[in-house]
Amino acid sequence: MSKIKVMHLTYDMRIGGTEMVIKNIIESCDTEKFVMSIFCIEKPIGPWGLDLQSSGIQISAKSRKPGFDTSLITFIRKHLKQNNIDVIHCHQYTPWVYGVLAAFGLKTKVIFTEHGRFYPDSSSWKRKLVNPWLCKITDHITSISKATKQALIDFENIPKDQIQVIYNGIKPLAYSENEVTLLKQKFKISENAKILGTVARLDPIKNQCMMVEAFSIVLRKFPSTYLFIVGDGDERQKLENLVDTLQIRKNVIFTGYIFKPANYIAMMDIFLLSSLSEGTSMTLLEAMSLGKPSVVTDAGGNSEIIINRLNGFTTENDNSAAFADAIEAILNKHDLNEFQHEAYRIFNSYFSIDLCLGHYSKLYENL
């Protein structure tokens, strides 16, 4: 039996949630059944693209022109025919539009996966008019959360019964106990101190200013607590200024961008995610794979991952007082074992790479 040729169509392979899903699917797939490749509609392909390329994965790229680039449709169509692609898996809305039109009339089957929505969400009459027709020539549609599915129904006029929810899955995070100990020594963190932390780009959509404000409230009751902000971005200076204004500099550590932050996540007692908009945060799943309780905002699929008082807390969006209360509720627990156990259990029940890959593999085979 010949192998199924699956091509992932995406913007690029920079470091991000959508790109991690593609990377995980490719690296974990059954190579006896599937041959996987990637086509990017933007350049450069990014560090994960280069990494996969160096391991032998075929990656093609063609930068789309401004506006609606009809030549890109022609180029992708030619690529599908030349490479005898069985399934084109389109990640995000724009790649879907180009991919489904390129595959129209060919033997290639089309899957569209929506990974998240912009904030605030919106649509247009043109998209609402054309999307039902695009759905008719698409073989399967998936979303990475129930919230994302509802957004497709409400904003994109995509029929409810055509959308399957497949949660993102990852491999459990690997870290070094020795490196974690060395990190605590490096930052002079005492044994009885509690560490809060986040891993994300520093961007207005992540709303880390609210997180910092909440942390300043927490410090009044828990002065031996530290906040690690792992990442970099346009908001960094604003965040640093806020930390200085609140006079909490000695308790907040900005690490900058860390390529492999596993040891930092392992060091954290509580993982924080303050986003205004979110699909499925991969760093949140990584923290859960290590049994970390989390405090998150009620954005996107967060409330489907973090269940109140079970593996953490989901709070009202953009509410620093509520966010602080949730952090304090966990810190007040002298024994975090119950939270940790539930975080690990829920991860393995819903968000492991084996579950995610199993769903997509079955889709590819059935199509």
C-alpha positions as CSV (number, residue, x, y, z in Angstrom):
1,M,0.0,0.0,0.0
2,S,1.4,3.4,-1.0
3,K,2.0,6.0,1.7
4,I,-0.4,9.0,2.0
5,K,1.1,12.2,1.0
6,V,0.0,15.1,3.3
7,M,1.0,18.7,2.6
8,H,0.6,21.3,5.4
9,L,-0.2,24.7,4.0
10,T,0.5,27.6,6.4
11,Y,1.8,31.1,6.6
12,D,5.4,30.2,7.7
13,M,7.2,28.0,10.3
14,R,8.3,30.7,12.8
15,I,8.0,29.8,16.5
16,G,4.3,29.9,17.4
17,G,1.3,27.8,18.4
18,T,0.1,26.8,14.9
19,E,3.6,26.1,13.8
20,M,4.2,23.8,16.9
21,V,1.1,21.8,16.0
22,I,2.4,21.2,12.5
23,K,5.8,20.4,13.8
24,N,4.4,17.9,16.3
25,I,2.2,16.2,13.8
26,I,5.2,15.8,11.4
27,E,7.7,14.7,14.0
28,S,5.3,12.2,15.6
29,C,3.5,10.7,12.6
30,D,3.8,7.1,11.4
31,T,6.4,7.3,8.6
32,E,5.2,3.9,7.4
33,K,1.9,5.4,6.6
34,F,2.5,9.1,5.8
35,V,4.9,11.3,3.8
36,M,4.6,14.9,5.1
37,S,5.7,18.2,3.6
38,I,5.0,21.9,4.2
39,F,4.2,24.7,1.8
40,C,4.6,28.3,3.2
41,I,2.8,31.3,1.6
42,E,5.2,33.7,3.3
43,K,9.0,34.0,3.6
44,P,11.3,33.5,5.4
45,I,10.2,30.1,6.5
46,G,11.4,30.6,10.1
47,P,13.6,28.6,12.5
48,W,11.3,25.7,12.9
49,G,11.1,25.4,9.1
50,L,14.8,25.4,8.8
51,D,15.0,22.8,11.6
52,L,12.5,20.5,9.9
53,Q,14.2,21.0,6.6
54,S,17.5,19.9,8.0
55,S,15.9,16.7,9.2
56,G,14.8,15.9,5.7
57,I,11.2,17.4,5.5
58,Q,10.4,19.0,2.2
59,I,9.5,22.6,2.7
60,S,8.5,24.9,-0.2
61,A,7.7,28.6,0.0
62,K,6.3,31.3,-2.2
63,S,5.6,34.8,-0.9
64,R,2.1,35.9,-1.7
65,K,1.7,39.3,-3.3
66,P,-0.3,42.1,-1.7
67,G,-4.1,41.8,-2.1
68,F,-5.6,38.6,-3.4
69,D,-2.8,36.8,-5.2
70,T,-4.3,34.6,-7.9
71,S,-0.8,33.6,-9.1
72,L,-0.3,31.9,-5.8
73,I,-3.3,29.6,-6.4
74,T,-1.8,28.6,-9.7
75,F,1.6,27.9,-8.1
76,I,0.1,25.8,-5.3
77,R,-2.1,23.9,-7.8
78,K,1.0,23.0,-9.9
79,H,2.8,21.9,-6.8
80,L,-0.1,19.6,-5.7
81,K,-0.1,18.0,-9.1
82,Q,3.7,17.6,-9.5
83,N,4.1,16.1,-6.0
84,N,0.9,13.9,-6.2
85,I,-0.4,15.3,-2.9
86,D,-3.3,13.2,-1.4
87,V,-4.3,15.6,1.4
88,I,-3.7,19.3,1.8
89,H,-4.1,20.4,5.4
90,C,-4.7,24.1,5.5
91,H,-3.9,25.9,8.8
92,Q,-5.7,29.2,9.4
93,Y,-8.2,31.0,7.2
94,T,-6.1,32.6,4.5
95,P,-4.1,29.5,3.7
96,W,-7.4,27.6,3.5
97,V,-8.8,30.0,0.9
98,Y,-5.7,29.6,-1.3
99,G,-5.4,25.9,-0.6
100,V,-9.0,24.9,-1.4
101,L,-9.1,27.0,-4.6
102,A,-5.8,25.4,-5.7
103,A,-7.1,21.9,-5.0
104,F,-10.5,22.4,-6.7
105,G,-11.2,19.7,-9.2
106,L,-8.1,17.7,-8.3
107,K,-8.0,14.3,-6.5
108,T,-6.4,16.1,-3.5
109,K,-8.6,16.2,-0.4
110,V,-8.8,19.4,1.7
111,I,-8.8,19.8,5.5
112,F,-9.1,23.3,7.1
113,T,-8.0,23.8,10.7
114,E,-8.8,27.1,12.5
115,H,-6.2,27.7,15.2
116,G,-7.6,30.8,16.8
117,R,-9.2,34.2,16.2
118,F,-8.1,37.8,16.2
119,Y,-9.2,40.1,19.1
120,P,-11.8,41.7,18.8
121,D,-13.3,39.1,16.4
122,S,-14.9,40.3,13.2
123,S,-15.9,39.2,9.7
124,S,-17.2,40.7,6.5
125,W,-20.2,40.2,4.3
126,K,-17.9,38.9,1.5
127,R,-16.5,36.2,3.7
128,K,-19.9,35.2,5.0
129,L,-21.1,35.0,1.4
130,V,-18.2,33.0,0.0
131,N,-17.5,30.7,3.0
132,P,-20.5,28.3,2.6
133,W,-19.3,27.7,-1.0
134,L,-15.7,27.1,0.1
135,C,-17.1,24.6,2.7
136,K,-18.8,22.6,-0.1
137,I,-15.5,22.0,-1.8
138,T,-13.7,21.3,1.6
139,D,-13.6,17.7,2.8
140,H,-13.2,18.4,6.5
141,I,-13.1,21.3,8.9
142,T,-11.6,21.3,12.4
143,S,-11.1,23.8,15.2
144,I,-8.8,23.6,18.1
145,S,-11.4,24.5,20.8
146,K,-15.2,24.7,21.2
147,A,-14.8,28.5,21.5
148,T,-13.0,28.6,18.1
149,K,-15.7,26.4,16.6
150,Q,-18.4,28.9,17.8
151,A,-16.4,31.8,16.3
152,L,-16.4,30.0,12.9
153,I,-20.2,29.6,13.2
154,D,-20.9,33.2,14.4
155,F,-18.4,35.2,12.3
156,E,-17.6,33.0,9.2
157,N,-21.1,31.5,8.5
158,I,-19.7,28.0,8.6
159,P,-22.3,25.3,9.4
160,K,-22.0,23.9,12.9
161,D,-22.3,20.3,11.8
162,Q,-19.3,20.6,9.5
163,I,-16.8,21.5,12.3
164,Q,-15.0,18.9,14.4
165,V,-13.2,20.0,17.5
166,I,-9.7,18.4,17.8
167,Y,-7.7,19.8,20.7
168,N,-4.0,20.5,20.2
169,G,-1.7,17.9,21.7
170,I,2.0,18.0,22.6
171,K,4.7,15.8,24.0
172,P,5.2,16.1,27.8
173,L,7.9,18.6,28.5
174,A,11.4,17.3,29.3
175,Y,13.6,19.2,31.7
176,S,16.6,18.8,34.0
177,E,16.2,18.9,37.8
178,N,19.8,19.9,38.1
179,E,19.3,22.9,35.7
180,V,16.2,24.0,37.6
181,T,18.2,24.0,40.9
182,L,21.0,26.0,39.2
183,L,18.4,28.5,37.9
184,K,17.1,29.1,41.4
185,Q,20.6,29.6,42.6
186,K,21.4,32.0,39.8
187,F,18.4,34.2,40.6
188,K,18.9,33.8,44.4
189,I,15.4,32.2,44.9
190,S,15.1,30.8,48.5
191,E,13.6,27.3,49.1
192,N,10.4,28.6,50.7
193,A,9.7,31.2,47.9
194,K,6.9,30.6,45.4
195,I,7.5,31.2,41.7
196,L,4.8,32.5,39.3
197,G,5.6,32.7,35.6
198,T,4.5,33.0,32.1
199,V,6.1,32.2,28.7
200,A,4.8,34.2,25.8
201,R,5.7,37.0,23.4
202,L,5.4,40.4,25.1
203,D,2.5,41.8,23.1
204,P,-0.6,43.8,23.9
205,I,-2.9,40.8,23.0
206,K,-1.2,38.9,25.9
207,N,-2.1,41.6,28.3
208,Q,0.9,41.1,30.6
209,C,0.4,44.6,32.1
210,M,-2.7,43.2,33.8
211,M,-0.7,40.2,35.1
212,V,1.9,42.6,36.5
213,E,-0.7,44.7,38.3
214,A,-2.3,41.5,39.7
215,F,1.1,40.3,40.9
216,S,1.7,43.6,42.7
217,I,-1.6,42.9,44.7
218,V,-0.4,39.3,45.5
219,L,2.9,40.6,46.9
220,R,1.1,42.5,49.7
221,K,0.1,39.1,51.2
222,F,2.9,36.9,49.8
223,P,6.1,39.0,49.8
224,S,8.3,36.0,49.2
225,T,6.9,35.4,45.7
226,Y,8.6,36.0,42.3
227,L,7.2,36.5,38.8
228,F,9.2,35.3,35.9
229,I,8.3,36.8,32.5
230,V,9.9,34.6,29.8
231,G,9.8,36.1,26.4
232,D,10.4,39.3,24.5
233,G,8.5,41.7,22.3
234,D,7.2,45.2,21.7
235,E,5.6,45.5,25.2
236,R,8.8,44.9,27.1
237,Q,9.7,48.5,27.8
238,K,6.2,49.3,28.8
239,L,6.2,46.3,31.2
240,E,9.5,47.2,32.7
241,N,8.3,50.8,33.3
242,L,5.2,49.5,35.0
243,V,7.2,47.2,37.3
244,D,9.3,50.2,38.3
245,T,6.2,52.4,38.8
246,L,4.7,49.7,41.1
247,Q,8.1,49.4,42.9
248,I,8.2,45.6,42.6
249,R,11.5,45.3,40.5
250,K,13.2,43.0,43.0
251,N,10.4,40.4,42.6
252,V,10.0,40.5,38.8
253,I,12.5,38.8,36.5
254,F,12.5,39.5,32.8
255,T,14.5,36.7,31.1
256,G,14.2,37.8,27.5
257,Y,13.6,35.2,24.8
258,I,14.6,31.7,25.8
259,F,14.7,29.2,22.9
260,K,13.9,26.2,25.1
261,P,12.2,27.4,28.2
262,A,11.4,23.9,29.7
263,N,13.6,24.4,32.8
264,Y,12.0,27.8,33.5
265,I,8.5,26.3,33.3
266,A,9.6,23.4,35.6
267,M,10.8,26.0,38.1
268,M,7.4,27.6,38.3
269,D,4.8,26.8,41.0
270,I,2.0,28.4,39.1
271,F,1.7,29.2,35.4
272,L,0.0,32.4,34.4
273,L,-1.7,33.4,31.1
274,S,-3.4,36.8,30.9
275,S,-4.3,37.0,27.2
276,L,-7.2,39.0,25.8
277,S,-7.5,36.4,23.0
278,E,-6.2,32.9,22.8
279,G,-6.7,29.7,20.8
280,T,-5.0,26.9,22.6
281,S,-1.8,28.1,24.3
282,M,1.0,25.6,23.7
283,T,3.0,26.8,26.7
284,L,-0.1,26.4,28.9
285,L,-0.2,22.7,27.7
286,E,3.5,22.4,28.4
287,A,3.0,23.6,32.0
288,M,0.1,21.2,32.5
289,S,2.3,18.3,31.2
290,L,4.5,19.0,34.2
291,G,1.5,19.2,36.5
292,K,1.6,22.9,37.0
293,P,-1.6,24.6,38.3
294,S,-2.5,27.6,36.2
295,V,-4.4,30.9,36.4
296,V,-5.7,32.1,33.1
297,T,-8.2,34.6,31.7
298,D,-11.5,33.4,30.1
299,A,-10.3,33.9,26.5
300,G,-10.7,31.5,23.6
301,G,-10.2,27.9,24.7
302,N,-8.6,28.7,28.1
303,S,-11.8,27.7,30.0
304,E,-11.8,24.3,28.2
305,I,-8.3,23.6,29.5
306,I,-8.3,25.1,33.0
307,I,-11.3,24.0,35.2
308,N,-12.0,26.2,38.1
309,R,-10.7,24.8,41.4
310,L,-9.6,21.6,39.7
311,N,-6.3,22.3,37.9
312,G,-6.3,26.1,38.4
313,F,-8.6,29.1,37.9
314,T,-10.2,30.8,34.9
315,T,-10.9,34.5,35.7
316,E,-12.8,37.3,34.0
317,N,-10.8,38.9,31.2
318,D,-8.8,42.0,31.9
319,N,-9.6,42.0,35.7
320,S,-6.4,42.3,37.8
321,A,-8.3,42.0,41.1
322,A,-9.9,38.7,40.1
323,F,-6.6,37.4,38.6
324,A,-4.8,38.2,41.9
325,D,-7.6,36.5,44.0
326,A,-7.2,33.4,41.9
327,I,-3.4,33.3,42.4
328,E,-3.8,33.9,46.2
329,A,-6.4,31.0,46.3
330,I,-3.7,28.6,45.0
331,L,-0.9,30.1,47.2
332,N,-3.1,29.7,50.3
333,K,-3.1,26.0,49.6
334,H,-0.1,24.7,51.6
335,D,-0.2,21.4,49.6
336,L,-0.5,21.8,45.9
337,N,-0.6,18.1,45.2
338,E,-4.3,18.0,44.3
339,F,-4.0,20.8,41.8
340,Q,-0.8,19.2,40.3
341,H,-2.4,15.8,40.0
342,E,-5.4,17.2,38.2
343,A,-3.3,19.3,35.8
344,Y,-1.3,16.2,34.8
345,R,-4.5,14.0,34.6
346,I,-6.4,16.5,32.4
347,F,-3.3,16.9,30.1
348,N,-3.1,13.2,29.5
349,S,-6.8,12.8,29.1
350,Y,-7.3,15.5,26.4
351,F,-4.1,17.2,25.3
352,S,-1.4,14.6,24.6
353,I,0.3,14.3,21.2
354,D,-0.9,10.7,20.9
355,L,-4.6,11.8,21.1
356,C,-4.1,14.8,18.7
357,L,-2.1,12.8,16.2
358,G,-4.6,9.9,16.4
359,H,-7.5,12.2,15.4
360,Y,-5.6,13.7,12.4
361,S,-4.1,10.4,11.3
362,K,-7.6,8.9,11.1
363,L,-8.8,11.9,9.2
364,Y,-6.0,11.6,6.6
365,E,-6.6,7.8,6.2
366,N,-10.4,8.2,6.0
367,L,-10.1,10.9,3.3
